[in-house]
């Protein structure tokens, strides 16, 4: 992996230094960003700039090229207008960079839109799972509550005949006790009537 990164860096150093030392020549469309106009720099500054761009981009070649083009564009803006053919060269280079920058922007926008779409899908799926889980929990609670209510109803229905039977037993016991009391009173009344008759017979004898 380190060998691949070093190879990328060395190739990038060569491209960058050759573009700085040689006069501007319109490159092919696929390499316009690498060969856009930039002011002359020393080799040490160029190496330092490329290394810093690689570190900032995490050794990603495309990100490094994009970062270097941004730095070149900023340097070109600070130079100001130049007279003669140099100004025309700057204008042509700026136009080429603008076209390629627009292409890169379109590609980046498409990637961002795709990434955002994936994120939205993940969010929707997560929200659906959460709502489904809540609905299942509510449904489970409703079923448990209904089952408990039904069991209590059955228990009450089973307890009602038992309570009625117990009430009838109590009433029967009360009635039996009342009949017994009434029988005792009736017997007592008969005994007193017999005693009264005996007393009447004794009085008649005297």
MOTAZI-V782383 format. One record per residue. N is the residue number from 0. RES is the residue in one small letter. PSI is psi as a letter, one per 30 degrees, with the letter a starting at -180 (999 if undefined). OMEGA is omega in radians with two decimals (NA if undefined). BURIAL is # if it has 16 or more other ideal C-beta (glycine too) atoms within 10 Angstrom, else .. Layout:
n=N res=RES psi=PSI omega=OMEGA burial=BURIAL
n=N res=RES psi=PSI omega=OMEGA burial=BURIAL
//
This chain:
n=0 res=x psi=e omega=3.12 burial=.
n=1 res=x psi=e omega=3.13 burial=.
n=2 res=x psi=e omega=3.12 burial=.
n=3 res=x psi=e omega=3.14 burial=.
n=4 res=x psi=e omega=3.11 burial=.
n=5 res=x psi=e omega=3.10 burial=.
n=6 res=x psi=e omega=3.11 burial=.
n=7 res=x psi=e omega=-3.13 burial=.
n=8 res=x psi=e omega=-3.11 burial=#
n=9 res=x psi=e omega=3.09 burial=.
n=10 res=x psi=e omega=-3.14 burial=.
n=11 res=x psi=e omega=3.08 burial=#
n=12 res=x psi=e omega=-3.11 burial=#
n=13 res=x psi=e omega=3.13 burial=.
n=14 res=x psi=e omega=-3.08 burial=#
n=15 res=x psi=e omega=-3.12 burial=#
n=16 res=x psi=e omega=3.13 burial=.
n=17 res=x psi=e omega=3.13 burial=.
n=18 res=x psi=f omega=3.14 burial=#
n=19 res=x psi=e omega=-3.03 burial=#
n=20 res=x psi=e omega=-3.07 burial=.
n=21 res=x psi=l omega=3.07 burial=.
n=22 res=x psi=l omega=-3.05 burial=.
n=23 res=x psi=k omega=3.05 burial=.
n=24 res=x psi=k omega=-3.11 burial=.
n=25 res=x psi=j omega=-3.11 burial=.
n=26 res=x psi=l omega=3.04 burial=.
n=27 res=x psi=l omega=-3.07 burial=.
n=28 res=x psi=e omega=-3.06 burial=.
n=29 res=x psi=f omega=-3.12 burial=.
n=30 res=x psi=g omega=-3.10 burial=.
n=31 res=x psi=e omega=-3.09 burial=#
n=32 res=x psi=e omega=-3.12 burial=#
n=33 res=x psi=e omega=-3.01 burial=#
n=34 res=x psi=g omega=3.05 burial=#
n=35 res=x psi=l omega=-3.01 burial=#
n=36 res=x psi=k omega=3.00 burial=#
n=37 res=x psi=l omega=3.13 burial=#
n=38 res=x psi=l omega=-3.10 burial=.
n=39 res=x psi=k omega=3.11 burial=.
n=40 res=x psi=l omega=3.04 burial=#
n=41 res=x psi=l omega=-3.11 burial=.
n=42 res=x psi=e omega=-3.14 burial=.
n=43 res=x psi=e omega=3.10 burial=.
n=44 res=x psi=e omega=-3.14 burial=.
n=45 res=x psi=e omega=3.12 burial=#
n=46 res=x psi=e omega=-3.14 burial=.
n=47 res=x psi=e omega=3.14 burial=.
n=48 res=x psi=e omega=-3.14 burial=#
n=49 res=x psi=e omega=3.13 burial=#
n=50 res=x psi=e omega=3.13 burial=.
n=51 res=x psi=e omega=3.11 burial=.
n=52 res=x psi=e omega=3.10 burial=#
n=53 res=x psi=e omega=3.13 burial=#
n=54 res=x psi=e omega=-3.13 burial=.
n=55 res=x psi=e omega=-3.10 burial=.
n=56 res=x psi=g omega=3.14 burial=#
n=57 res=x psi=h omega=-3.13 burial=.
n=58 res=x psi=g omega=3.06 burial=#
n=59 res=x psi=k omega=-3.01 burial=.
n=60 res=x psi=e omega=-3.12 burial=.
n=61 res=x psi=e omega=3.13 burial=.
n=62 res=x psi=e omega=3.12 burial=.
n=63 res=x psi=e omega=3.11 burial=#
n=64 res=x psi=e omega=3.13 burial=#
n=65 res=x psi=e omega=3.14 burial=#
n=66 res=x psi=e omega=3.12 burial=#
n=67 res=x psi=e omega=3.10 burial=#
n=68 res=x psi=e omega=3.09 burial=#
n=69 res=x psi=e omega=3.12 burial=.
n=70 res=x psi=e omega=3.11 burial=.
n=71 res=x psi=e omega=3.13 burial=#
n=72 res=x psi=e omega=3.11 burial=#
n=73 res=x psi=e omega=3.10 burial=.
n=74 res=x psi=e omega=3.12 burial=.
n=75 res=x psi=e omega=3.12 burial=#
n=76 res=x psi=e omega=-3.12 burial=.
n=77 res=x psi=f omega=-3.09 burial=.
n=78 res=x psi=e omega=-3.09 burial=.
n=79 res=x psi=l omega=-3.11 burial=.
n=80 res=x psi=k omega=3.10 burial=.
n=81 res=x psi=k omega=-3.05 burial=.
n=82 res=x psi=l omega=2.99 burial=.
n=83 res=x psi=b omega=-3.06 burial=.
n=84 res=x psi=f omega=3.11 burial=.
n=85 res=x psi=e omega=3.10 burial=.
n=86 res=x psi=e omega=3.12 burial=.
n=87 res=x psi=e omega=3.11 burial=.
n=88 res=x psi=e omega=3.12 burial=.
n=89 res=x psi=e omega=-3.11 burial=#
n=90 res=x psi=e omega=3.12 burial=.
n=91 res=x psi=e omega=3.12 burial=.
n=92 res=x psi=e omega=3.13 burial=#
n=93 res=x psi=e omega=3.13 burial=#
n=94 res=x psi=e omega=3.12 burial=.
n=95 res=x psi=e omega=3.14 burial=#
n=96 res=x psi=e omega=3.14 burial=#
n=97 res=x psi=e omega=3.14 burial=.
n=98 res=x psi=e omega=-3.13 burial=.
n=99 res=x psi=e omega=3.10 burial=#
n=100 res=x psi=e omega=3.09 burial=#
n=101 res=x psi=e omega=3.10 burial=.
n=102 res=x psi=e omega=3.10 burial=.
n=103 res=x psi=e omega=3.12 burial=.
n=104 res=x psi=e omega=3.12 burial=.
n=105 res=x psi=e omega=3.13 burial=.
n=106 res=x psi=e omega=3.13 burial=.
n=107 res=x psi=e omega=3.13 burial=.
n=108 res=x psi=e omega=3.12 burial=.
n=109 res=x psi=e omega=3.11 burial=.
n=110 res=x psi=e omega=3.13 burial=.
n=111 res=x psi=e omega=3.12 burial=.
n=112 res=x psi=e omega=3.12 burial=.
n=113 res=x psi=e omega=3.11 burial=.
n=114 res=x psi=e omega=3.12 burial=.
n=115 res=x psi=e omega=3.10 burial=.
n=116 res=x psi=e omega=3.10 burial=.
n=117 res=x psi=e omega=3.12 burial=.
n=118 res=x psi=e omega=3.13 burial=.
n=119 res=x psi=e omega=3.10 burial=.
n=120 res=x psi=e omega=3.12 burial=.
n=121 res=x psi=e omega=3.12 burial=.
n=122 res=x psi=e omega=3.14 burial=.
n=123 res=x psi=e omega=3.14 burial=.
n=124 res=x psi=e omega=3.11 burial=.
n=125 res=x psi=e omega=3.12 burial=.
n=126 res=x psi=e omega=3.11 burial=.
n=127 res=x psi=e omega=3.12 burial=.
n=128 res=x psi=e omega=-3.14 burial=.
n=129 res=x psi=e omega=-3.13 burial=.
n=130 res=x psi=e omega=3.10 burial=.
n=131 res=x psi=e omega=3.11 burial=.
n=132 res=x psi=e omega=3.11 burial=.
n=133 res=x psi=e omega=3.13 burial=.
n=134 res=x psi=e omega=3.11 burial=.
n=135 res=x psi=e omega=3.10 burial=.
n=136 res=x psi=e omega=3.11 burial=.
n=137 res=x psi=e omega=3.13 burial=.
n=138 res=x psi=e omega=3.12 burial=.
n=139 res=x psi=e omega=3.12 burial=.
n=140 res=x psi=e omega=3.13 burial=.
n=141 res=x psi=e omega=3.13 burial=.
n=142 res=x psi=e omega=3.13 burial=.
n=143 res=x psi=e omega=3.12 burial=.
n=144 res=x psi=e omega=3.13 burial=.
n=145 res=x psi=e omega=3.12 burial=.
n=146 res=x psi=e omega=3.11 burial=.
n=147 res=x psi=e omega=3.12 burial=.
n=148 res=x psi=e omega=3.12 burial=.
n=149 res=x psi=e omega=3.12 burial=.
n=150 res=x psi=e omega=3.10 burial=.
n=151 res=x psi=e omega=3.11 burial=.
n=152 res=x psi=e omega=3.09 burial=.
n=153 res=x psi=e omega=-3.14 burial=.
n=154 res=x psi=e omega=3.11 burial=.
n=155 res=x psi=e omega=3.12 burial=.
n=156 res=x psi=e omega=3.11 burial=.
n=157 res=x psi=e omega=-3.14 burial=.
n=158 res=x psi=f omega=-3.08 burial=.
n=159 res=x psi=e omega=3.09 burial=.
n=160 res=x psi=e omega=3.12 burial=.
n=161 res=x psi=e omega=3.12 burial=.
n=162 res=x psi=e omega=3.10 burial=.
n=163 res=x psi=e omega=3.13 burial=.
n=164 res=x psi=e omega=3.11 burial=.
n=165 res=x psi=e omega=3.11 burial=.
n=166 res=x psi=e omega=3.11 burial=.
n=167 res=x psi=e omega=3.12 burial=.
n=168 res=x psi=e omega=3.12 burial=.
n=169 res=x psi=e omega=3.12 burial=.
n=170 res=x psi=e omega=3.11 burial=.
n=171 res=x psi=e omega=3.11 burial=.
n=172 res=x psi=e omega=3.12 burial=.
n=173 res=x psi=e omega=3.13 burial=.
n=174 res=x psi=e omega=3.11 burial=.
n=175 res=x psi=e omega=3.13 burial=.
n=176 res=x psi=e omega=3.12 burial=.
n=177 res=x psi=e omega=3.11 burial=.
n=178 res=x psi=e omega=3.13 burial=.
n=179 res=x psi=e omega=3.12 burial=.
n=180 res=x psi=e omega=3.13 burial=.
n=181 res=x psi=e omega=3.12 burial=.
n=182 res=x psi=e omega=3.11 burial=.
n=183 res=x psi=e omega=3.12 burial=.
n=184 res=x psi=e omega=3.12 burial=.
n=185 res=x psi=e omega=3.11 burial=.
n=186 res=x psi=e omega=3.11 burial=.
n=187 res=x psi=e omega=3.12 burial=.
n=188 res=x psi=e omega=3.12 burial=.
n=189 res=x psi=e omega=3.12 burial=.
n=190 res=x psi=e omega=3.12 burial=.
n=191 res=x psi=e omega=3.09 burial=.
n=192 res=x psi=e omega=3.10 burial=.
n=193 res=x psi=e omega=3.10 burial=.
n=194 res=x psi=e omega=3.13 burial=.
n=195 res=x psi=e omega=3.12 burial=.
n=196 res=x psi=e omega=3.11 burial=.
n=197 res=x psi=e omega=3.12 burial=.
n=198 res=x psi=e omega=3.12 burial=.
n=199 res=x psi=e omega=3.13 burial=.
n=200 res=x psi=e omega=3.12 burial=.
n=201 res=x psi=e omega=3.13 burial=.
n=202 res=x psi=e omega=-3.12 burial=.
n=203 res=x psi=e omega=3.12 burial=.
n=204 res=x psi=e omega=3.14 burial=.
n=205 res=x psi=999 omega=NA burial=.
//
